[in-house]
Amino acid sequence: MIDLYYWPDIPGRGEYVRLVLEAGGLKYRDVVRLPEAEGGGMPAMVAFLEGRKGYPIPFAPPFIVDDGILVSQTALCCAHVAAQCGLAPEAEADRAFALSVAVTTADFAAEAHDTHHPISVSLYYEDQKPEAMRRAEDFRNNRIPKFLAWYENLIENNPTDSGWLVGDRMTYADLGLFHTCRGLAYAFPNAMGEASQAAPKVQELCRTIAKLPKVIAYQGSDRALRFSTDGLFRRYPELDPASGGQ
Ligand SMILES: N[C@@H](CCC(=O)N[C@@H](CS)C(=O)NCC(=O)O)C(=O)O
């Protein structure tokens, strides 16, 4: 049984790990969302962050505990669980590159986060709005297109011609891209609508994943949390004007 620790009310970065667990059909506990009487709730997570559990101390959630091993950092958590359910490549070179892709996706997600918190995570969005407007403009006009073009290039140049980012089958790297595109479509519907037109293979990859029975069942369940104006991907219409804002 794998224990996932993450904030209880937002999809956030925890969603990347949850999606691999769900798509891979692995048994897990979303510990902080369990009642305290069952060992869940915030105290369970805080005990790890404060080093009271006898494990190495993670800097921030998400982290997982699996059979006595603690892993933190979203991409590493995903790689760890993917290896247990056929969602990591087998060849060593592909395994290494899938992790490279997942870490790059974590960078992309961090840039999406920084559009609403460009100065500090300790300040409210409302206290850094002019900077957020500038940061979001660059993110929409330069960064989204650059990242999407890279993913498109990976799919196009995958020697197996599988339609996936790495190797001949779906991996956690694809699931990370899928979730990032969903998050961006929520937060930046206008910018993503335009940028996606130049990335048809990325769109196809996302459509394929959205149709997987395990993904459909999960997204319709109460295990999946909805996007909101908390967390990583936030919808602030002023950061995504219809014109593209140039
Ligand atoms: N690079 C880390 C970032 C982790 C992170 O920023 N977690 C957020 C929630 S999504 C958090 O709780 N941060 C607390 C902090 O940075 O003080 C990862 O990809 O897992």
The ligand as a Tripos MOL2 file, in Angstrom:
@<TRIPOS>MOLECULE
LIG
   20    19     1     0     0
SMALL
NO_CHARGES

@<TRIPOS>ATOM
      1 N1          9.6230   21.0220   -6.6060 N.3       1 LIG1
      2 C1          8.6310   20.5080   -5.6900 C.3       1 LIG1
      3 C2          7.7440   21.6510   -5.2560 C.3       1 LIG1
      4 C3          6.8920   21.2720   -4.0790 C.3       1 LIG1
      5 C4          5.9740   22.4020   -3.6740 C.2       1 LIG1
      6 O1          6.1880   23.5790   -3.9910 O.2       1 LIG1
      7 N2          4.8910   22.0500   -2.9640 N.am      1 LIG1
      8 C5          3.9190   23.0530   -2.5530 C.3       1 LIG1
      9 C6          2.5240   22.5410   -2.7520 C.3       1 LIG1
     10 S1          2.1980   22.2270   -4.4690 S.3       1 LIG1
     11 C7          4.1360   23.3810   -1.1020 C.2       1 LIG1
     12 O2          3.4050   22.9380   -0.2320 O.2       1 LIG1
     13 N3          5.1380   24.1920   -0.8470 N.am      1 LIG1
     14 C8          5.4460   24.6680    0.4790 C.3       1 LIG1
     15 C9          6.6500   25.5640    0.4170 C.2       1 LIG1
     16 O3          7.2920   25.6630   -0.6390 O.co2     1 LIG1
     17 O4          6.9520   26.1650    1.4500 O.co2     1 LIG1
     18 C10         7.8280   19.3970   -6.3770 C.2       1 LIG1
     19 O5          7.7620   19.3710   -7.6160 O.co2     1 LIG1
     20 O6          7.2690   18.5400   -5.6890 O.co2     1 LIG1
@<TRIPOS>BOND
     1     1     2 1
     2     2     3 1
     3     2    18 1
     4     3     4 1
     5     4     5 1
     6     5     6 2
     7     5     7 1
     8     7     8 1
     9     8     9 1
    10     8    11 1
    11     9    10 1
    12    11    12 2
    13    11    13 1
    14    13    14 1
    15    14    15 1
    16    15    16 2
    17    15    17 1
    18    18    19 2
    19    18    20 1
@<TRIPOS>SUBSTRUCTURE
     1 LIG1         1 GROUP 0 **** ****
